[in-house]
Amino acid sequence: MSAVFYTLVATAKMNQLNPYRYFKYLFEELPNRKTVSLEAYLPWAKVIQENCHQ
């Protein structure tokens, strides 16, 4: 399981995201999502870049 988190952290860093902000955003937004595709939560998505950039 930790490999998944390490991969997400590494991918976030490669996309110039703050990993803490990225995980915080995911944990706050994913439980409340309605019909938005999961692609909207990938590190290179525009909304993620705007909210989680370093």
PDB file of N, CA, C and O in Angstrom:
ATOM      1  N   MET A   1       0.823  -1.203   0.000  1.00  0.00           N
ATOM      2  CA  MET A   1       0.000   0.000   0.000  1.00  0.00           C
ATOM      3  C   MET A   1       0.857   1.254   0.000  1.00  0.00           C
ATOM      4  O   MET A   1       0.514   2.238  -0.654  1.00  0.00           O
ATOM      5  N   SER A   2       1.957   1.230   0.718  1.00  0.00           N
ATOM      6  CA  SER A   2       2.799   2.426   0.770  1.00  0.00           C
ATOM      7  C   SER A   2       3.380   2.753  -0.588  1.00  0.00           C
ATOM      8  O   SER A   2       3.675   3.917  -0.860  1.00  0.00           O
ATOM      9  N   ALA A   3       3.554   1.759  -1.456  1.00  0.00           N
ATOM     10  CA  ALA A   3       4.069   2.019  -2.799  1.00  0.00           C
ATOM     11  C   ALA A   3       3.127   2.941  -3.577  1.00  0.00           C
ATOM     12  O   ALA A   3       3.578   3.766  -4.372  1.00  0.00           O
ATOM     13  N   VAL A   4       1.841   2.803  -3.349  1.00  0.00           N
ATOM     14  CA  VAL A   4       0.861   3.666  -4.013  1.00  0.00           C
ATOM     15  C   VAL A   4       1.064   5.113  -3.577  1.00  0.00           C
ATOM     16  O   VAL A   4       1.064   6.020  -4.409  1.00  0.00           O
ATOM     17  N   PHE A   5       1.237   5.329  -2.277  1.00  0.00           N
ATOM     18  CA  PHE A   5       1.432   6.687  -1.770  1.00  0.00           C
ATOM     19  C   PHE A   5       2.753   7.279  -2.246  1.00  0.00           C
ATOM     20  O   PHE A   5       2.812   8.454  -2.605  1.00  0.00           O
ATOM     21  N   TYR A   6       3.810   6.473  -2.251  1.00  0.00           N
ATOM     22  CA  TYR A   6       5.102   6.957  -2.741  1.00  0.00           C
ATOM     23  C   TYR A   6       5.005   7.353  -4.216  1.00  0.00           C
ATOM     24  O   TYR A   6       5.591   8.350  -4.640  1.00  0.00           O
ATOM     25  N   THR A   7       4.269   6.570  -4.983  1.00  0.00           N
ATOM     26  CA  THR A   7       4.085   6.880  -6.396  1.00  0.00           C
ATOM     27  C   THR A   7       3.309   8.181  -6.567  1.00  0.00           C
ATOM     28  O   THR A   7       3.660   9.008  -7.409  1.00  0.00           O
ATOM     29  N   LEU A   8       2.255   8.368  -5.774  1.00  0.00           N
ATOM     30  CA  LEU A   8       1.487   9.610  -5.854  1.00  0.00           C
ATOM     31  C   LEU A   8       2.330  10.820  -5.453  1.00  0.00           C
ATOM     32  O   LEU A   8       2.228  11.875  -6.080  1.00  0.00           O
ATOM     33  N   VAL A   9       3.150  10.684  -4.431  1.00  0.00           N
ATOM     34  CA  VAL A   9       4.022  11.779  -4.005  1.00  0.00           C
ATOM     35  C   VAL A   9       5.032  12.102  -5.099  1.00  0.00           C
ATOM     36  O   VAL A   9       5.244  13.272  -5.418  1.00  0.00           O
ATOM     37  N   ALA A  10       5.655  11.083  -5.675  1.00  0.00           N
ATOM     38  CA  ALA A  10       6.643  11.304  -6.731  1.00  0.00           C
ATOM     39  C   ALA A  10       6.001  11.951  -7.954  1.00  0.00           C
ATOM     40  O   ALA A  10       6.584  12.851  -8.559  1.00  0.00           O
ATOM     41  N   THR A  11       4.816  11.501  -8.317  1.00  0.00           N
ATOM     42  CA  THR A  11       4.120  12.082  -9.467  1.00  0.00           C
ATOM     43  C   THR A  11       3.725  13.526  -9.185  1.00  0.00           C
ATOM     44  O   THR A  11       3.803  14.377 -10.072  1.00  0.00           O
ATOM     45  N   ALA A  12       3.304  13.803  -7.968  1.00  0.00           N
ATOM     46  CA  ALA A  12       2.967  15.183  -7.597  1.00  0.00           C
ATOM     47  C   ALA A  12       4.198  16.074  -7.708  1.00  0.00           C
ATOM     48  O   ALA A  12       4.120  17.176  -8.249  1.00  0.00           O
ATOM     49  N   LYS A  13       5.321  15.608  -7.205  1.00  0.00           N
ATOM     50  CA  LYS A  13       6.553  16.401  -7.274  1.00  0.00           C
ATOM     51  C   LYS A  13       6.988  16.629  -8.709  1.00  0.00           C
ATOM     52  O   LYS A  13       7.450  17.719  -9.050  1.00  0.00           O
ATOM     53  N   MET A  14       6.846  15.618  -9.557  1.00  0.00           N
ATOM     54  CA  MET A  14       7.223  15.759 -10.965  1.00  0.00           C
ATOM     55  C   MET A  14       6.350  16.786 -11.673  1.00  0.00           C
ATOM     56  O   MET A  14       6.760  17.356 -12.685  1.00  0.00           O
ATOM     57  N   ASN A  15       5.151  17.028 -11.152  1.00  0.00           N
ATOM     58  CA  ASN A  15       4.236  18.009 -11.738  1.00  0.00           C
ATOM     59  C   ASN A  15       4.235  19.323 -10.963  1.00  0.00           C
ATOM     60  O   ASN A  15       3.288  20.105 -11.055  1.00  0.00           O
ATOM     61  N   GLN A  16       5.304  19.563 -10.197  1.00  0.00           N
ATOM     62  CA  GLN A  16       5.500  20.786  -9.419  1.00  0.00           C
ATOM     63  C   GLN A  16       4.351  21.060  -8.448  1.00  0.00           C
ATOM     64  O   GLN A  16       3.948  22.209  -8.267  1.00  0.00           O
ATOM     65  N   LEU A  17       3.832  20.014  -7.830  1.00  0.00           N
ATOM     66  CA  LEU A  17       2.780  20.164  -6.838  1.00  0.00           C
ATOM     67  C   LEU A  17       3.382  20.016  -5.447  1.00  0.00           C
ATOM     68  O   LEU A  17       4.409  19.361  -5.264  1.00  0.00           O
ATOM     69  N   ASN A  18       2.734  20.629  -4.484  1.00  0.00           N
ATOM     70  CA  ASN A  18       3.064  20.418  -3.087  1.00  0.00           C
ATOM     71  C   ASN A  18       2.320  19.145  -2.676  1.00  0.00           C
ATOM     72  O   ASN A  18       1.090  19.143  -2.653  1.00  0.00           O
ATOM     73  N   PRO A  19       3.036  18.063  -2.350  1.00  0.00           N
ATOM     74  CA  PRO A  19       2.353  16.801  -2.029  1.00  0.00           C
ATOM     75  C   PRO A  19       1.341  16.923  -0.898  1.00  0.00           C
ATOM     76  O   PRO A  19       0.279  16.303  -0.953  1.00  0.00           O
ATOM     77  N   TYR A  20       1.655  17.716   0.131  1.00  0.00           N
ATOM     78  CA  TYR A  20       0.709  17.899   1.235  1.00  0.00           C
ATOM     79  C   TYR A  20      -0.589  18.525   0.725  1.00  0.00           C
ATOM     80  O   TYR A  20      -1.680  18.039   1.024  1.00  0.00           O
ATOM     81  N   ARG A  21      -0.462  19.599  -0.042  1.00  0.00           N
ATOM     82  CA  ARG A  21      -1.664  20.261  -0.591  1.00  0.00           C
ATOM     83  C   ARG A  21      -2.432  19.321  -1.506  1.00  0.00           C
ATOM     84  O   ARG A  21      -3.663  19.312  -1.492  1.00  0.00           O
ATOM     85  N   TYR A  22      -1.721  18.533  -2.301  1.00  0.00           N
ATOM     86  CA  TYR A  22      -2.366  17.606  -3.230  1.00  0.00           C
ATOM     87  C   TYR A  22      -3.185  16.561  -2.463  1.00  0.00           C
ATOM     88  O   TYR A  22      -4.354  16.341  -2.779  1.00  0.00           O
ATOM     89  N   PHE A  23      -2.580  15.918  -1.459  1.00  0.00           N
ATOM     90  CA  PHE A  23      -3.316  14.925  -0.682  1.00  0.00           C
ATOM     91  C   PHE A  23      -4.473  15.567   0.076  1.00  0.00           C
ATOM     92  O   PHE A  23      -5.562  14.996   0.141  1.00  0.00           O
ATOM     93  N   LYS A  24      -4.253  16.731   0.641  1.00  0.00           N
ATOM     94  CA  LYS A  24      -5.327  17.433   1.358  1.00  0.00           C
ATOM     95  C   LYS A  24      -6.497  17.703   0.421  1.00  0.00           C
ATOM     96  O   LYS A  24      -7.653  17.473   0.776  1.00  0.00           O
ATOM     97  N   TYR A  25      -6.190  18.195  -0.785  1.00  0.00           N
ATOM     98  CA  TYR A  25      -7.228  18.463  -1.776  1.00  0.00           C
ATOM     99  C   TYR A  25      -7.975  17.172  -2.125  1.00  0.00           C
ATOM    100  O   TYR A  25      -9.205  17.160  -2.168  1.00  0.00           O
ATOM    101  N   LEU A  26      -7.242  16.098  -2.370  1.00  0.00           N
ATOM    102  CA  LEU A  26      -7.882  14.831  -2.723  1.00  0.00           C
ATOM    103  C   LEU A  26      -8.800  14.329  -1.612  1.00  0.00           C
ATOM    104  O   LEU A  26      -9.933  13.919  -1.866  1.00  0.00           O
ATOM    105  N   PHE A  27      -8.296  14.365  -0.372  1.00  0.00           N
ATOM    106  CA  PHE A  27      -9.093  13.860   0.745  1.00  0.00           C
ATOM    107  C   PHE A  27     -10.324  14.722   1.022  1.00  0.00           C
ATOM    108  O   PHE A  27     -11.324  14.222   1.536  1.00  0.00           O
ATOM    109  N   GLU A  28     -10.262  15.996   0.690  1.00  0.00           N
ATOM    110  CA  GLU A  28     -11.416  16.870   0.889  1.00  0.00           C
ATOM    111  C   GLU A  28     -12.408  16.778  -0.263  1.00  0.00           C
ATOM    112  O   GLU A  28     -13.617  16.841  -0.041  1.00  0.00           O
ATOM    113  N   GLU A  29     -11.918  16.629  -1.484  1.00  0.00           N
ATOM    114  CA  GLU A  29     -12.790  16.699  -2.656  1.00  0.00           C
ATOM    115  C   GLU A  29     -13.335  15.352  -3.131  1.00  0.00           C
ATOM    116  O   GLU A  29     -14.487  15.273  -3.556  1.00  0.00           O
ATOM    117  N   LEU A  30     -12.542  14.316  -3.068  1.00  0.00           N
ATOM    118  CA  LEU A  30     -12.995  13.026  -3.604  1.00  0.00           C
ATOM    119  C   LEU A  30     -14.255  12.477  -2.933  1.00  0.00           C
ATOM    120  O   LEU A  30     -15.126  11.965  -3.637  1.00  0.00           O
ATOM    121  N   PRO A  31     -14.390  12.557  -1.626  1.00  0.00           N
ATOM    122  CA  PRO A  31     -15.623  12.024  -1.027  1.00  0.00           C
ATOM    123  C   PRO A  31     -16.880  12.783  -1.459  1.00  0.00           C
ATOM    124  O   PRO A  31     -17.983  12.243  -1.375  1.00  0.00           O
ATOM    125  N   ASN A  32     -16.730  14.008  -1.912  1.00  0.00           N
ATOM    126  CA  ASN A  32     -17.885  14.835  -2.267  1.00  0.00           C
ATOM    127  C   ASN A  32     -18.154  14.889  -3.767  1.00  0.00           C
ATOM    128  O   ASN A  32     -19.083  15.571  -4.199  1.00  0.00           O
ATOM    129  N   ARG A  33     -17.368  14.191  -4.558  1.00  0.00           N
ATOM    130  CA  ARG A  33     -17.530  14.307  -6.006  1.00  0.00           C
ATOM    131  C   ARG A  33     -18.842  13.679  -6.443  1.00  0.00           C
ATOM    132  O   ARG A  33     -19.300  12.686  -5.877  1.00  0.00           O
ATOM    133  N   LYS A  34     -19.427  14.279  -7.453  1.00  0.00           N
ATOM    134  CA  LYS A  34     -20.706  13.782  -7.975  1.00  0.00           C
ATOM    135  C   LYS A  34     -20.456  13.025  -9.277  1.00  0.00           C
ATOM    136  O   LYS A  34     -20.432  11.794  -9.285  1.00  0.00           O
ATOM    137  N   THR A  35     -20.270  13.750 -10.369  1.00  0.00           N
ATOM    138  CA  THR A  35     -20.121  13.107 -11.671  1.00  0.00           C
ATOM    139  C   THR A  35     -18.785  13.417 -12.332  1.00  0.00           C
ATOM    140  O   THR A  35     -18.540  12.998 -13.463  1.00  0.00           O
ATOM    141  N   VAL A  36     -17.931  14.140 -11.644  1.00  0.00           N
ATOM    142  CA  VAL A  36     -16.649  14.505 -12.230  1.00  0.00           C
ATOM    143  C   VAL A  36     -15.796  13.250 -12.392  1.00  0.00           C
ATOM    144  O   VAL A  36     -15.706  12.421 -11.487  1.00  0.00           O
ATOM    145  N   SER A  37     -15.181  13.130 -13.550  1.00  0.00           N
ATOM    146  CA  SER A  37     -14.304  11.999 -13.820  1.00  0.00           C
ATOM    147  C   SER A  37     -13.084  12.050 -12.912  1.00  0.00           C
ATOM    148  O   SER A  37     -12.663  13.128 -12.492  1.00  0.00           O
ATOM    149  N   LEU A  38     -12.524  10.906 -12.611  1.00  0.00           N
ATOM    150  CA  LEU A  38     -11.321  10.859 -11.781  1.00  0.00           C
ATOM    151  C   LEU A  38     -10.130  11.529 -12.468  1.00  0.00           C
ATOM    152  O   LEU A  38      -9.167  11.906 -11.800  1.00  0.00           O
ATOM    153  N   GLU A  39     -10.183  11.680 -13.774  1.00  0.00           N
ATOM    154  CA  GLU A  39      -9.107  12.369 -14.490  1.00  0.00           C
ATOM    155  C   GLU A  39      -8.949  13.805 -14.015  1.00  0.00           C
ATOM    156  O   GLU A  39      -7.867  14.380 -14.132  1.00  0.00           O
ATOM    157  N   ALA A  40     -10.000  14.380 -13.489  1.00  0.00           N
ATOM    158  CA  ALA A  40      -9.936  15.748 -12.978  1.00  0.00           C
ATOM    159  C   ALA A  40      -9.071  15.850 -11.735  1.00  0.00           C
ATOM    160  O   ALA A  40      -8.715  16.955 -11.325  1.00  0.00           O
ATOM    161  N   TYR A  41      -8.725  14.725 -11.126  1.00  0.00           N
ATOM    162  CA  TYR A  41      -7.937  14.718  -9.893  1.00  0.00           C
ATOM    163  C   TYR A  41      -6.498  14.259 -10.107  1.00  0.00           C
ATOM    164  O   TYR A  41      -5.748  14.083  -9.147  1.00  0.00           O
ATOM    165  N   LEU A  42      -6.121  14.069 -11.349  1.00  0.00           N
ATOM    166  CA  LEU A  42      -4.744  13.679 -11.649  1.00  0.00           C
ATOM    167  C   LEU A  42      -3.830  14.899 -11.520  1.00  0.00           C
ATOM    168  O   LEU A  42      -4.284  16.027 -11.712  1.00  0.00           O
ATOM    169  N   PRO A  43      -2.558  14.692 -11.200  1.00  0.00           N
ATOM    170  CA  PRO A  43      -1.650  15.813 -10.913  1.00  0.00           C
ATOM    171  C   PRO A  43      -1.526  16.852 -12.025  1.00  0.00           C
ATOM    172  O   PRO A  43      -1.219  18.008 -11.736  1.00  0.00           O
ATOM    173  N   TRP A  44      -1.750  16.487 -13.259  1.00  0.00           N
ATOM    174  CA  TRP A  44      -1.594  17.429 -14.364  1.00  0.00           C
ATOM    175  C   TRP A  44      -2.901  18.122 -14.740  1.00  0.00           C
ATOM    176  O   TRP A  44      -2.918  18.932 -15.667  1.00  0.00           O
ATOM    177  N   ALA A  45      -3.979  17.828 -14.053  1.00  0.00           N
ATOM    178  CA  ALA A  45      -5.257  18.492 -14.328  1.00  0.00           C
ATOM    179  C   ALA A  45      -5.168  19.971 -13.949  1.00  0.00           C
ATOM    180  O   ALA A  45      -4.494  20.337 -12.987  1.00  0.00           O
ATOM    181  N   LYS A  46      -5.845  20.798 -14.704  1.00  0.00           N
ATOM    182  CA  LYS A  46      -5.774  22.248 -14.511  1.00  0.00           C
ATOM    183  C   LYS A  46      -6.193  22.670 -13.104  1.00  0.00           C
ATOM    184  O   LYS A  46      -5.513  23.489 -12.485  1.00  0.00           O
ATOM    185  N   VAL A  47      -7.285  22.138 -12.593  1.00  0.00           N
ATOM    186  CA  VAL A  47      -7.782  22.506 -11.259  1.00  0.00           C
ATOM    187  C   VAL A  47      -6.777  22.106 -10.192  1.00  0.00           C
ATOM    188  O   VAL A  47      -6.551  22.853  -9.240  1.00  0.00           O
ATOM    189  N   ILE A  48      -6.180  20.947 -10.343  1.00  0.00           N
ATOM    190  CA  ILE A  48      -5.178  20.493  -9.381  1.00  0.00           C
ATOM    191  C   ILE A  48      -3.968  21.403  -9.434  1.00  0.00           C
ATOM    192  O   ILE A  48      -3.440  21.784  -8.389  1.00  0.00           O
ATOM    193  N   GLN A  49      -3.521  21.758 -10.619  1.00  0.00           N
ATOM    194  CA  GLN A  49      -2.373  22.660 -10.757  1.00  0.00           C
ATOM    195  C   GLN A  49      -2.647  24.002 -10.098  1.00  0.00           C
ATOM    196  O   GLN A  49      -1.755  24.578  -9.475  1.00  0.00           O
ATOM    197  N   GLU A  50      -3.866  24.506 -10.227  1.00  0.00           N
ATOM    198  CA  GLU A  50      -4.208  25.806  -9.645  1.00  0.00           C
ATOM    199  C   GLU A  50      -4.269  25.746  -8.116  1.00  0.00           C
ATOM    200  O   GLU A  50      -3.908  26.716  -7.449  1.00  0.00           O
ATOM    201  N   ASN A  51      -4.716  24.631  -7.558  1.00  0.00           N
ATOM    202  CA  ASN A  51      -4.920  24.535  -6.106  1.00  0.00           C
ATOM    203  C   ASN A  51      -3.750  23.964  -5.323  1.00  0.00           C
ATOM    204  O   ASN A  51      -3.655  24.171  -4.113  1.00  0.00           O
ATOM    205  N   CYS A  52      -2.866  23.255  -5.991  1.00  0.00           N
ATOM    206  CA  CYS A  52      -1.833  22.510  -5.259  1.00  0.00           C
ATOM    207  C   CYS A  52      -0.410  22.825  -5.699  1.00  0.00           C
ATOM    208  O   CYS A  52       0.526  22.131  -5.303  1.00  0.00           O
ATOM    209  N   HIS A  53      -0.238  23.850  -6.503  1.00  0.00           N
ATOM    210  CA  HIS A  53       1.102  24.175  -7.008  1.00  0.00           C
ATOM    211  C   HIS A  53       1.990  24.612  -5.864  1.00  0.00           C
ATOM    212  O   HIS A  53       1.522  25.224  -4.904  1.00  0.00           O
ATOM    213  N   GLN A  54       3.281  24.296  -5.965  1.00  0.00           N
ATOM    214  CA  GLN A  54       4.239  24.649  -4.904  1.00  0.00           C
ATOM    215  C   GLN A  54       4.392  26.127  -4.765  1.00  0.00           C
ATOM    216  O   GLN A  54       5.158  26.591  -3.920  1.00  0.00           O
TER     217      GLN A  54
END
